[in-house]
Amino acid sequence: MDSVKTAVIYARVSSVGDRQSTTRQVEDLKRYISFNDMELINIYEEKMSGAKENRPILTECIEFCIKNHVNTLCVSEISRLGRSVKIVVNTIDQLTKSGVNIYIQNIQLSTLDSEGQPNAIAKMITAVLSSFSEIERDGIVYRLQSGRRVAIEQRKVKLGRKVGSVKSRERKQEEYSKVIRSLKAGKSIRDTAAICGVSVSTVQRVKKEFAI
C-alpha cells in the first residue's frame, strides 16, 4: 500500500485589510486535497502584494515544505506565488530541486510528474502565465498612477480659481444694472425677475448685496 502523500496550502491576497480574504482559495484547495486522498499538514495564508520579493510567510512555507519533504504545495493560481516572472520561476526552481511538487489548481497543472521528475511542459506554461501576471500587474499600476494624475489635475481645476473669476462689486453693478433700476423703481422681486429675464434667486441676491 502506498504511503499517504502530504500537502501544504499557500494562499495569498494583496489587500491587508478585510476587503479581500483567502477563504475561497483555502476551501477550494482543501476539497482537492481531500478528493485525492492527500494529508493536509499545514496552511499558510498571506496578505501582501505579489510584486514583493520578500514575503515572510511564503519564505516560511517554502522552507517548511523542503524541510519536511512535503509532496505537494497547492496554490489556487500561479499569481498567488508572485506577480513577476523572477519570483515565480525562482520559487518553482527551488521547490523542484528539493522534490516538492507545486499544484496550480485553476489550470490543474503539476510541476512534477508522477515519477517526481520535472514537468517540462509545466515549466514552460508557468513561465508564460507568470509573464502575463507581470504584465497585468504593470497594467494595474499604470491605471492607478494614471487615475491619480487625473484626480490631482481635476482637483487643481476644481480648487484653483481662475484669475478674474471673482466678480467685483462694480462689475456686478454693471451686469445687473437693469435689475437694480427695476428694484429701485419699486418693482417686486418676482416682477423684476420677469422683466429682466433672470431668476428670482438672482434678484434676491442683488437686492441683498446692494441693500435695495
N, CA, C and O of each residue as an XYZ file, in Angstrom:
848
protein
N       0.847     -1.196      0.000
C       0.000      0.000      0.000
C       0.879      1.240      0.000
O       1.822      1.351      0.784
N       0.558      2.167     -0.886
C       1.343      3.399     -0.972
C       1.123      4.250      0.266
O       0.029      4.284      0.829
N       2.177      4.935      0.679
C       2.055      5.834      1.824
C       1.251      7.070      1.420
O       1.232      7.461      0.253
N       0.598      7.666      2.394
C      -0.221      8.853      2.136
C       0.677     10.023      1.759
O       1.673     10.299      2.428
N       0.319     10.692      0.701
C       1.103     11.851      0.268
C       0.667     13.092      1.044
O      -0.515     13.281      1.334
N       1.637     13.923      1.368
C       1.361     15.114      2.168
C       1.196     16.354      1.280
O       1.743     16.435      0.180
N       0.422     17.314      1.798
C       0.161     18.536      1.045
C       0.148     19.753      1.972
O      -0.205     19.668      3.149
N       0.542     20.874      1.400
C       0.521     22.160      2.101
C      -0.205     23.157      1.210
O      -0.071     23.113     -0.013
N      -0.969     24.053      1.815
C      -1.679     25.093      1.069
C      -1.004     26.440      1.291
O      -0.685     26.808      2.422
N      -0.790     27.170      0.204
C      -0.353     28.562      0.323
C      -1.397     29.420     -0.390
O      -1.658     29.244     -1.580
N      -1.987     30.353      0.361
C      -2.998     31.249     -0.193
C      -2.571     32.697      0.063
O      -2.023     33.019      1.117
N      -2.832     33.555     -0.915
C      -2.410     34.951     -0.769
C      -3.425     35.902     -1.407
O      -4.014     35.617     -2.450
N      -3.605     37.046     -0.734
C      -4.344     38.172     -1.312
C      -3.493     39.415     -1.124
O      -2.623     39.457     -0.255
N      -3.747     40.423     -1.939
C      -2.906     41.627     -1.897
C      -3.301     42.597     -0.810
O      -2.448     43.292     -0.258
N      -4.596     42.656     -0.490
C      -5.102     43.645      0.462
C      -4.852     43.217      1.903
O      -5.124     42.080      2.289
N      -4.323     44.165      2.694
C      -4.019     43.879      4.102
C      -5.283     43.904      4.949
O      -5.365     43.194      5.951
N      -6.270     44.708      4.564
C      -7.495     44.850      5.347
C      -8.442     43.679      5.171
O      -8.034     42.578      4.800
N      -9.740     43.941      5.448
C     -10.751     42.890      5.389
C     -11.434     42.809      4.017
O     -12.327     41.986      3.813
N     -11.011     43.664      3.082
C     -11.675     43.711      1.773
C     -11.480     42.415      0.993
O     -12.361     42.008      0.236
N     -10.329     41.765      1.175
C     -10.043     40.515      0.480
C      -9.783     39.406      1.490
O      -9.276     39.645      2.586
N     -10.142     38.185      1.095
C      -9.981     37.052      2.004
C      -9.384     35.859      1.250
O      -9.601     35.689      0.050
N      -8.635     35.046      1.980
C      -8.048     33.828      1.397
C      -8.972     32.617      1.572
O      -8.623     31.506      1.173
N     -10.132     32.830      2.158
C     -11.041     31.722      2.483
C     -11.386     30.857      1.271
O     -11.293     29.631      1.337
N     -11.783     31.491      0.164
C     -12.182     30.730     -1.013
C     -11.033     29.874     -1.527
O     -11.233     28.705     -1.860
N      -9.832     30.443     -1.597
C      -8.665     29.700     -2.066
C      -8.433     28.461     -1.203
O      -8.240     27.356     -1.709
N      -8.458     28.674      0.104
C      -8.178     27.579      1.044
C      -9.222     26.478      0.933
O      -8.876     25.298      0.878
N     -10.502     26.857      0.899
C     -11.567     25.850      0.856
C     -11.530     25.045     -0.435
O     -11.727     23.830     -0.416
N     -11.278     25.719     -1.565
C     -11.188     25.005     -2.848
C     -10.029     24.006     -2.844
O     -10.168     22.884     -3.330
N      -8.897     24.417     -2.300
C      -7.726     23.541     -2.263
C      -7.913     22.392     -1.272
O      -7.415     21.288     -1.491
N      -8.620     22.654     -0.205
C      -8.917     21.584      0.767
C      -9.732     20.474      0.102
O      -9.481     19.291      0.330
N     -10.701     20.862     -0.716
C     -11.528     19.875     -1.401
C     -10.687     19.041     -2.370
O     -10.876     17.830     -2.490
N      -9.758     19.706     -3.056
C      -8.886     18.986     -3.989
C      -8.022     17.972     -3.237
O      -7.886     16.824     -3.657
N      -7.449     18.407     -2.136
C      -6.567     17.540     -1.333
C      -7.328     16.343     -0.781
O      -6.830     15.218     -0.798
N      -8.541     16.597     -0.290
C      -9.361     15.522      0.264
C      -9.762     14.525     -0.824
O      -9.716     13.313     -0.613
N     -10.152     15.039     -1.975
C     -10.577     14.190     -3.089
C      -9.454     13.276     -3.565
O      -9.705     12.157     -4.011
N      -8.210     13.755     -3.468
C      -7.052     12.984     -3.929
C      -6.363     12.212     -2.804
O      -5.229     11.755     -2.948
N      -7.077     12.077     -1.674
C      -6.593     11.279     -0.536
C      -5.199     11.703     -0.072
O      -4.349     10.867      0.237
N      -4.986     13.016     -0.032
C      -3.717     13.550      0.463
C      -3.922     14.042      1.896
O      -5.038     14.346      2.317
N      -2.828     14.109      2.620
C      -2.897     14.574      4.009
C      -2.459     16.040      4.085
O      -1.308     16.369      3.799
N      -3.386     16.907      4.471
C      -3.074     18.329      4.620
C      -2.362     18.541      5.947
O      -2.933     18.294      7.009
N      -1.121     18.995      5.889
C      -0.358     19.125      7.134
C      -0.093     20.580      7.544
O       0.346     20.833      8.666
N      -0.358     21.545      6.635
C      -0.167     22.943      7.024
C      -0.846     23.872      6.022
O      -0.993     23.549      4.843
N      -1.251     25.023      6.522
C      -1.861     26.056      5.673
C      -1.157     27.383      5.954
O      -1.014     27.790      7.107
N      -0.726     28.041      4.898
C      -0.081     29.352      5.018
C      -0.936     30.392      4.283
O      -1.253     30.237      3.104
N      -1.296     31.438      5.000
C      -2.119     32.499      4.422
C      -1.387     33.836      4.566
O      -0.901     34.180      5.643
N      -1.321     34.563      3.484
C      -0.552     35.817      3.481
C      -1.353     36.947      2.837
O      -2.058     36.751      1.847
N      -1.223     38.136      3.429
C      -1.848     39.339      2.868
C      -0.739     40.323      2.518
O      -0.296     41.115      3.350
N      -0.308     40.253      1.277
C       0.801     41.091      0.816
C       0.844     41.072     -0.705
O       0.468     40.081     -1.331
N       1.298     42.154     -1.287
C       1.395     42.238     -2.740
C       2.298     41.152     -3.310
O       3.360     40.859     -2.760
N       1.868     40.562     -4.412
C       2.656     39.529     -5.069
C       3.871     40.077     -5.780
O       4.711     39.318     -6.263
N       3.970     41.401     -5.847
C       5.129     42.024     -6.509
C       6.341     42.070     -5.585
O       7.471     42.248     -6.039
N       6.097     41.909     -4.293
C       7.196     41.974     -3.323
C       7.986     40.671     -3.319
O       7.419     39.581     -3.245
N       9.298     40.805     -3.400
C      10.151     39.612     -3.399
C      10.269     39.020     -1.999
O      10.306     37.800     -1.840
N      10.328     39.871     -0.994
C      10.493     39.398      0.379
C       9.131     39.255      1.051
O       8.598     40.211      1.613
N       8.575     38.041      0.983
C       7.301     37.759      1.635
C       7.546     36.701      2.705
O       7.729     35.526      2.386
N       7.550     37.105      3.955
C       7.921     36.222      5.073
C       7.155     34.902      5.123
O       7.745     33.850      5.370
N       5.850     34.955      4.889
C       5.049     33.740      5.022
C       5.330     32.773      3.877
O       5.381     31.562      4.086
N       5.514     33.301      2.666
C       5.868     32.422      1.545
C       7.224     31.779      1.796
O       7.410     30.589      1.542
N       8.171     32.572      2.296
C       9.501     32.030      2.614
C       9.399     30.916      3.653
O      10.032     29.868      3.526
N       8.587     31.164      4.687
C       8.381     30.156      5.742
C       7.739     28.905      5.162
O       8.099     27.788      5.533
N       6.797     29.091      4.262
C       6.095     27.974      3.624
C       7.069     27.115      2.805
O       7.056     25.888      2.906
N       7.899     27.757      2.009
C       8.874     27.040      1.180
C       9.847     26.252      2.051
O      10.138     25.086      1.783
N      10.341     26.905      3.093
C      11.288     26.245      3.996
C      10.651     25.039      4.679
O      11.297     24.006      4.857
N       9.365     25.176      5.067
C       8.649     24.077      5.711
C       8.509     22.896      4.752
O       8.746     21.748      5.129
N       8.122     23.189      3.513
C       7.925     22.131      2.510
C       9.220     21.357      2.254
O       9.217     20.130      2.154
N      10.325     22.097      2.150
C      11.618     21.460      1.885
C      12.083     20.641      3.085
O      12.509     19.496      2.939
N      11.996     21.238      4.267
C      12.468     20.580      5.491
C      11.672     19.319      5.800
O      12.235     18.326      6.261
N      10.368     19.354      5.550
C       9.505     18.229      5.907
C       9.197     17.302      4.725
O       8.337     16.426      4.819
N       9.906     17.506      3.620
C       9.757     16.645      2.438
C       8.290     16.524      2.016
O       7.794     15.432      1.740
N       7.621     17.656      1.975
C       6.218     17.681      1.569
C       6.114     17.273      0.101
O       6.944     17.663     -0.721
N       5.102     16.496     -0.215
C       4.933     16.049     -1.609
C       4.446     17.173     -2.533
O       4.971     17.371     -3.628
N       3.422     17.905     -2.055
C       2.815     18.907     -2.936
C       2.447     20.195     -2.208
O       1.814     20.187     -1.152
N       2.869     21.299     -2.813
C       2.436     22.622     -2.356
C       1.304     23.051     -3.286
O       1.484     23.122     -4.502
N       0.145     23.333     -2.712
C      -1.035     23.665     -3.514
C      -1.334     25.166     -3.502
O      -1.390     25.789     -2.442
N      -1.522     25.730     -4.679
C      -1.911     27.138     -4.811
C      -3.091     27.213     -5.783
O      -3.243     26.358     -6.656
N      -3.912     28.232     -5.624
C      -5.108     28.343     -6.470
C      -4.765     28.763     -7.889
O      -5.414     28.326     -8.840
N      -3.744     29.611     -8.043
C      -3.311     30.049     -9.375
C      -1.870     30.531     -9.279
O      -1.367     30.794     -8.187
N      -1.212     30.644    -10.422
C       0.218     30.964    -10.448
C       0.529     32.332     -9.837
O       1.592     32.520     -9.246
N      -0.395     33.285     -9.978
C      -0.156     34.638     -9.458
C      -0.117     34.681     -7.941
O       0.351     35.662     -7.364
N      -0.608     33.618     -7.277
C      -0.535     33.585     -5.807
C       0.917     33.465     -5.356
O       1.280     33.946     -4.282
N       1.742     32.826     -6.172
C       3.169     32.707     -5.832
C       3.900     34.021     -6.051
O       4.881     34.316     -5.368
N       3.416     34.812     -7.014
C       4.073     36.082     -7.273
C       3.557     36.743     -8.530
O       2.945     36.106     -9.388
N       3.818     38.046     -8.623
C       3.357     38.810     -9.777
C       4.511     39.173    -10.716
O       4.391     40.081    -11.538
N       5.614     38.462    -10.585
C       6.723     38.695    -11.508
C       7.311     37.347    -11.927
O       7.279     36.375    -11.173
N       7.844     37.316    -13.137
C       8.432     36.078    -13.658
C       9.558     35.604    -12.750
O       9.669     34.415    -12.451
N      10.384     36.536    -12.317
C      11.547     36.204    -11.491
C      11.134     35.478    -10.210
O      11.709     34.446     -9.863
N      10.141     36.019     -9.514
C       9.705     35.423     -8.250
C       9.142     34.024     -8.477
O       9.494     33.087     -7.760
N       8.271     33.883     -9.469
C       7.623     32.599     -9.731
C       8.635     31.539    -10.146
O       8.637     30.432     -9.608
N       9.492     31.878    -11.103
C      10.486     30.920    -11.603
C      11.445     30.490    -10.487
O      11.769     29.309    -10.364
N      11.890     31.443     -9.686
C      12.810     31.112     -8.584
C      12.146     30.185     -7.562
O      12.769     29.250     -7.057
N      10.876     30.459     -7.267
C      10.150     29.633     -6.305
C       9.977     28.211     -6.826
O      10.208     27.244     -6.100
N       9.571     28.090     -8.079
C       9.379     26.764     -8.683
C      10.700     25.993     -8.748
O      10.748     24.807     -8.424
N      11.759     26.666     -9.164
C      13.074     26.005     -9.254
C      13.538     25.505     -7.890
O      14.035     24.386     -7.758
N      13.365     26.355     -6.879
C      13.801     25.989     -5.529
C      13.070     24.747     -5.024
O      13.687     23.844     -4.458
N      11.762     24.705     -5.231
C      10.975     23.569     -4.760
C      11.194     22.327     -5.624
O      11.251     21.211     -5.107
N      11.315     22.522     -6.934
C      11.547     21.394     -7.838
C      12.845     20.668     -7.502
O      12.891     19.438     -7.477
N      13.906     21.447     -7.241
C      15.199     20.853     -6.901
C      15.132     20.052     -5.597
O      15.925     19.139     -5.369
N      14.171     20.416     -4.753
C      14.015     19.713     -3.473
C      12.974     18.600     -3.553
O      12.654     17.970     -2.545
N      12.445     18.359     -4.760
C      11.484     17.276     -4.942
C      10.077     17.598     -4.490
O       9.276     16.691     -4.259
N       9.760     18.894     -4.360
C       8.412     19.300     -3.943
C       7.611     19.703     -5.179
O       8.011     20.592     -5.931
N       6.501     19.051     -5.370
C       5.624     19.369     -6.491
C       4.766     20.597     -6.162
O       4.374     20.800     -5.013
N       4.485     21.402     -7.173
C       3.563     22.529     -6.997
C       2.340     22.244     -7.855
O       2.447     22.017     -9.060
N       1.174     22.259     -7.214
C      -0.068     22.047     -7.954
C      -0.782     23.382     -8.086
O      -1.058     24.053     -7.092
N      -1.084     23.765     -9.340
C      -1.764     25.029     -9.629
C      -3.199     24.695    -10.015
O      -3.449     24.155    -11.093
N      -4.134     25.017     -9.137
C      -5.493     24.481     -9.264
C      -6.273     25.013    -10.471
O      -6.952     24.234    -11.140
N      -6.197     26.305    -10.765
C      -7.068     26.840    -11.821
C      -6.752     26.276    -13.212
O      -7.607     26.294    -14.098
N      -5.538     25.781    -13.402
C      -5.190     25.155    -14.690
C      -4.868     23.658    -14.515
O      -4.454     22.986    -15.460
N      -5.068     23.156    -13.288
C      -4.859     21.729    -12.975
C      -3.500     21.241    -13.489
O      -3.402     20.265    -14.232
N      -2.476     21.950    -13.068
C      -1.126     21.655    -13.553
C      -0.184     21.355    -12.397
O      -0.213     22.035    -11.371
N       0.650     20.338    -12.567
C       1.657     19.974    -11.572
C       3.044     20.173    -12.164
O       3.276     19.874    -13.335
N       3.968     20.681    -11.346
C       5.323     20.939    -11.840
C       6.185     19.692    -11.869
O       7.227     19.678    -12.524
N       5.767     18.634    -11.166
C       6.465     17.343    -11.203
C       5.507     16.275    -11.719
O       4.307     16.332    -11.453
N       6.037     15.304    -12.454
C       5.169     14.225    -12.942
C       4.997     13.153    -11.872
O       5.479     13.303    -10.750
N       4.316     12.084    -12.222
C       4.028     11.016    -11.257
C       5.278     10.318    -10.742
O       5.249      9.675     -9.693
N       6.386     10.446    -11.488
C       7.658      9.844    -11.073
C       8.520     10.823    -10.287
O       9.647     10.506     -9.909
N       7.975     12.028    -10.041
C       8.736     13.033     -9.287
C       9.749     13.775    -10.131
O      10.646     14.431     -9.602
N       9.608     13.671    -11.457
C      10.535     14.354    -12.353
C       9.921     15.679    -12.832
O       8.700     15.800    -12.941
N      10.780     16.672    -13.115
C      10.276     17.978    -13.572
C       9.432     17.849    -14.835
O       9.803     17.157    -15.784
N       8.306     18.522    -14.824
C       7.396     18.527    -15.956
C       7.803     19.672    -16.886
O       7.566     20.840    -16.579
N       8.418     19.331    -18.023
C       8.949     20.353    -18.935
C       7.854     21.274    -19.461
O       8.051     22.482    -19.587
N       6.713     20.695    -19.762
C       5.595     21.498    -20.281
C       5.092     22.450    -19.207
O       4.764     23.603    -19.489
N       5.032     21.955    -17.966
C       4.566     22.781    -16.854
C       5.486     23.977    -16.657
O       5.024     25.085    -16.384
N       6.794     23.749    -16.797
C       7.756     24.840    -16.621
C       7.532     25.924    -17.660
O       7.608     27.113    -17.350
N       7.259     25.520    -18.882
C       7.025     26.480    -19.948
C       5.732     27.258    -19.706
O       5.686     28.480    -19.847
N       4.686     26.520    -19.338
C       3.386     27.151    -19.114
C       3.429     28.127    -17.945
O       2.875     29.223    -18.026
N       4.087     27.729    -16.860
C       4.155     28.620    -15.698
C       4.956     29.876    -16.001
O       4.646     30.948    -15.481
N       5.985     29.754    -16.839
C       6.768     30.932    -17.226
C       5.912     31.894    -18.037
O       5.971     33.109    -17.844
N       5.112     31.337    -18.949
C       4.230     32.171    -19.777
C       3.159     32.832    -18.914
O       2.896     34.027    -19.048
N       2.540     32.046    -18.025
C       1.482     32.591    -17.167
C       2.008     33.662    -16.232
O       1.342     34.670    -15.993
N       3.209     33.445    -15.699
C       3.777     34.454    -14.801
C       4.116     35.729    -15.567
O       4.077     36.823    -15.005
N       4.452     35.587    -16.858
C       4.692     36.767    -17.699
C       3.412     37.574    -17.844
O       3.415     38.800    -17.733
N       2.297     36.850    -18.099
C       1.009     37.522    -18.200
C       0.636     38.196    -16.881
O       0.090     39.299    -16.865
N       0.939     37.517    -15.784
C       0.637     38.070    -14.469
C       1.423     39.354    -14.232
O       0.900     40.318    -13.673
N       2.690     39.359    -14.664
C       3.530     40.546    -14.514
C       3.003     41.690    -15.370
O       2.964     42.838    -14.928
N       2.597     41.371    -16.598
C       2.032     42.388    -17.489
C       0.751     42.959    -16.901
O       0.516     44.166    -16.955
N      -0.078     42.077    -16.336
C      -1.327     42.511    -15.723
C      -1.048     43.444    -14.546
O      -1.718     44.462    -14.376
N      -0.046     43.083    -13.734
C       0.300     43.935    -12.586
C       0.784     45.295    -13.056
O       0.401     46.323    -12.498
N       1.632     45.303    -14.091
C       2.123     46.574    -14.630
C       0.963     47.420    -15.150
O       0.956     48.643    -15.011
N      -0.023     46.739    -15.757
C      -1.197     47.456    -16.254
C      -1.999     48.063    -15.126
O      -2.482     49.190    -15.231
N      -2.142     47.306    -14.036
C      -2.870     47.809    -12.868
C      -2.154     49.026    -12.281
O      -2.782     50.033    -11.952
N      -0.833     48.916    -12.155
C      -0.032     50.025    -11.620
C      -0.182     51.258    -12.495
O      -0.349     52.369    -11.993
N      -0.121     51.054    -13.824
C      -0.249     52.177    -14.759
C      -1.614     52.842    -14.608
O      -1.714     54.068    -14.562
N      -2.680     52.013    -14.529
C      -4.026     52.582    -14.414
C      -4.200     53.346    -13.110
O      -4.849     54.391    -13.077
N      -3.620     52.824    -12.041
C      -3.711     53.512    -10.753
C      -2.982     54.851    -10.799
O      -3.505     55.868    -10.344
N      -1.772     54.844    -11.351
C      -0.992     56.074    -11.447
C      -1.677     57.087    -12.351
O      -1.711     58.279    -12.047
N      -2.223     56.605    -13.468
C      -2.933     57.480    -14.392
C      -4.157     58.078    -13.721
O      -4.445     59.266    -13.867
N      -4.878     57.233    -12.977
C      -6.061     57.701    -12.258
C      -5.721     58.765    -11.230
O      -6.451     59.742    -11.063
N      -4.592     58.563    -10.535
C      -4.166     59.550     -9.536
C      -3.834     60.884    -10.206
O      -4.194     61.951     -9.708
N      -3.132     60.802    -11.358
C      -2.776     62.039    -12.061
C      -4.009     62.812    -12.496
O      -4.074     64.035    -12.366
N      -5.000     62.065    -13.022
C      -6.241     62.707    -13.458
C      -6.959     63.338    -12.268
O      -7.459     64.460    -12.354
N      -7.005     62.596    -11.150
C      -7.675     63.102     -9.950
C      -6.997     64.367     -9.438
O      -7.663     65.320     -9.032
N      -5.654     64.368     -9.462
C      -4.904     65.533     -8.996
C      -5.188     66.736     -9.891
O      -5.411     67.846     -9.409
N      -5.177     66.494    -11.209
C      -5.448     67.578    -12.149
C      -6.858     68.120    -11.984
O      -7.076     69.331    -12.022
N      -7.820     67.208    -11.799
C      -9.198     67.636    -11.607
C      -9.359     68.417    -10.314
O     -10.126     69.377    -10.241
N      -8.622     67.990     -9.295
C      -8.689     68.684     -8.012
C      -8.111     70.089     -8.139
O      -8.634     71.042     -7.562
N      -7.035     70.204     -8.896
C      -6.428     71.516     -9.116
C      -7.394     72.445     -9.832
O      -7.517     73.621     -9.490
N      -8.087     71.890    -10.847
C      -9.040     72.696    -11.611
C     -10.199     73.127    -10.722
O     -10.688     74.254    -10.797
N     -10.623     72.182     -9.871
C     -11.766     72.455     -9.010
C     -11.429     73.476     -7.926
O     -12.219     74.375     -7.637
N     -10.247     73.326     -7.332
C      -9.874     74.179     -6.205
C      -9.216     75.487     -6.630
O      -9.334     76.504     -5.946
N      -8.532     75.452     -7.748
C      -7.822     76.651     -8.185
C      -8.743     77.607     -8.913
O      -9.290     77.247     -9.955
N      -8.933     78.805     -8.405
C      -9.799     79.777     -9.046
C      -9.086     80.446    -10.205
O      -7.906     80.786    -10.120
N      -9.814     80.624    -11.274
C      -9.239     81.330    -12.409
C      -9.136     82.817    -12.091
O      -9.957     83.378    -11.365
N      -8.113     83.431    -12.652
C      -7.925     84.866    -12.451
C      -9.128     85.586    -13.028
O      -9.513     85.347    -14.172
N      -9.721     86.466    -12.235
C     -10.861     87.239    -12.710
C     -12.187     86.540    -12.534
O     -13.220     87.064    -12.949
N     -12.182     85.324    -11.906
C     -13.433     84.583    -11.743
C     -14.303     85.174    -10.641
O     -15.516     84.969    -10.641
N     -13.702     85.908     -9.695
C     -14.458     86.575     -8.634
C     -14.881     87.958     -9.129
O     -14.038     88.817     -9.388
N     -16.172     88.162     -9.255
C     -16.682     89.422     -9.795
C     -16.565     90.544     -8.771
O     -16.860     90.364     -7.590
N     -16.129     91.707     -9.250
C     -16.046     92.874     -8.366
C     -17.446     93.479     -8.216
O     -18.347     93.185     -9.002
N     -17.612     94.319     -7.204
C     -18.914     94.975     -6.971
C     -19.292     95.852     -8.168
O     -20.455     95.929     -8.562
N     -18.278     96.507     -8.732
C     -18.526     97.379     -9.878
C     -19.022     96.579    -11.079
O     -19.926     96.998    -11.801
N     -18.395     95.403    -11.271
C     -18.789     94.574    -12.416
C     -20.209     94.058    -12.244
O     -20.983     94.010    -13.200
N     -20.549     93.667    -10.995
C     -21.902     93.186    -10.732
C     -22.919     94.307    -10.928
O     -24.011     94.094    -11.454
N     -22.538     95.494    -10.497
C     -23.438     96.635    -10.626
C     -23.734     96.926    -12.101
O     -24.853     97.281    -12.473
N     -22.697     96.764    -12.925
C     -22.869     96.981    -14.364
C     -23.698     95.858    -14.993
O     -24.570     96.111    -15.824
N     -23.416     94.611    -14.587
C     -24.103     93.464    -15.150
C     -25.580     93.431    -14.787
O     -26.430     93.071    -15.601
N     -25.871     93.822    -13.528
C     -27.257     93.768    -13.058
C     -27.886     95.152    -12.934
O     -28.764     95.374    -12.100
N     -27.433     96.071    -13.767
C     -27.940     97.462    -13.692
C     -29.450     97.527    -13.912
O     -30.148     98.297    -13.251
N     -29.944     96.720    -14.839
C     -31.373     96.711    -15.134
C     -32.164     96.210    -13.937
O     -33.233     96.730    -13.620
N     -31.619     95.189    -13.276
C     -32.277     94.635    -12.085
C     -32.299     95.668    -10.977
O     -33.309     95.837    -10.293
N     -31.192     96.352    -10.803
C     -31.082     97.376     -9.743
C     -32.066     98.509     -9.995
O     -32.735     98.974     -9.071
N     -32.156     98.958    -11.263
C     -33.082    100.059    -11.583
C     -34.528     99.643    -11.333
O     -35.333    100.428    -10.831
N     -34.846     98.406    -11.688
C     -36.220     97.922    -11.502
C     -36.586     97.861    -10.025
O     -37.682     98.257     -9.628
N     -35.647     97.356     -9.211
C     -35.899     97.277     -7.763
C     -36.029     98.660     -7.142
O     -36.884     98.894     -6.288
N     -35.175     99.566     -7.579
C     -35.224    100.929     -7.049
C     -36.498    101.653     -7.481
O     -36.952    102.598     -6.836
N     -37.066    101.172     -8.609
C     -38.319    101.776     -9.079
C     -39.526    101.237     -8.327
O     -40.658    101.653     -8.572
N     -39.276    100.304     -7.408
C     -40.343     99.790     -6.572
C     -40.983     98.507     -7.070
O     -41.984     98.054     -6.515
N     -40.410     97.917     -8.121
C     -40.955     96.663     -8.629
C     -40.669     95.527     -7.636
O     -39.663     95.545     -6.928
N     -41.561     94.553     -7.600
C     -41.358     93.400     -6.718
C     -40.252     92.503     -7.264
O     -39.852     92.614     -8.424
N     -39.776     91.627     -6.414
C     -38.709     90.705     -6.824
C     -39.164     89.835     -7.997
O     -38.431     89.654     -8.969
N     -40.378     89.302     -7.891
C     -40.890     88.429     -8.951
C     -41.083     89.185    -10.255
O     -40.754     88.676    -11.326
N     -41.622     90.415    -10.167
C     -41.835     91.218    -11.373
C     -40.497     91.596    -12.007
O     -40.360     91.597    -13.230
N     -39.517     91.915    -11.168
C     -38.187     92.295    -11.659
C     -37.548     91.133    -12.391
O     -36.940     91.310    -13.447
N     -37.690     89.927    -11.820
C     -37.129     88.734    -12.453
C     -37.735     88.517    -13.832
O     -37.033     88.171    -14.783
N     -39.065     88.727    -13.933
C     -39.758     88.528    -15.206
C     -39.343     89.600    -16.225
O     -39.126     89.294    -17.398
N     -39.236     90.839    -15.778
C     -38.883     91.955    -16.669
C     -37.457     91.813    -17.188
O     -37.186     92.041    -18.367
N     -36.539     91.429    -16.280
C     -35.113     91.390    -16.633
C     -34.655     90.035    -17.178
O     -33.518     89.887    -17.627
N     -35.548     89.058    -17.133
C     -35.198     87.741    -17.670
C     -34.168     87.003    -16.857
O     -33.329     86.300    -17.419
N     -34.208     87.145    -15.540
C     -33.291     86.434    -14.639
C     -34.113     85.676    -13.611
O     -35.331     85.831    -13.535
N     -33.427     84.850    -12.818
C     -34.134     84.058    -11.811
C     -34.466     84.898    -10.589
O     -33.839     85.924    -10.323
N     -35.464     84.434     -9.859
C     -35.868     85.111     -8.622
C     -34.712     85.141     -7.624
O     -34.503     86.141     -6.937
N     -33.957     84.029     -7.549
C     -32.837     83.960     -6.603
C     -31.756     84.986     -6.950
O     -31.105     85.532     -6.060
N     -31.566     85.249     -8.260
C     -30.579     86.256     -8.675
C     -31.022     87.637     -8.209
O     -30.217     88.416     -7.699
N     -32.305     87.936     -8.386
C     -32.836     89.242     -7.950
C     -32.692     89.390     -6.445
O     -32.310     90.451     -5.951
N     -32.999     88.317     -5.713
C     -32.877     88.354     -4.249
C     -31.433     88.621     -3.832
O     -31.170     89.395     -2.911
N     -30.499     87.961     -4.532
C     -29.076     88.144     -4.211
C     -28.635     89.583     -4.484
O     -27.912     90.173     -3.680
N     -29.064     90.146     -5.605
C     -28.703     91.526     -5.967
C     -29.330     92.503     -4.970
O     -28.685     93.459     -4.540
N     -30.569     92.261     -4.612
C     -31.287     93.130     -3.657
C     -30.569     93.171     -2.309
O     -30.440     94.223     -1.683
N     -30.108     91.997     -1.882
C     -29.428     91.898     -0.597
C     -28.049     92.552     -0.654
O     -27.668     93.302      0.245
N     -27.294     92.253     -1.740
C     -25.930     92.774     -1.836
C     -25.885     94.289     -1.957
O     -24.981     94.927     -1.417
N     -26.858     94.874     -2.665
C     -26.863     96.346     -2.871
C     -27.840     97.062     -1.931
O     -28.110     98.256     -2.064
N     -28.362     96.275     -0.966
C     -29.218     96.850      0.082
C     -30.310     97.723     -0.496
O     -30.465     98.881     -0.108
N     -31.057     97.170     -1.416
C     -32.134     97.944     -2.066
C     -33.456     97.671     -1.336
O     -34.494     98.216     -1.712
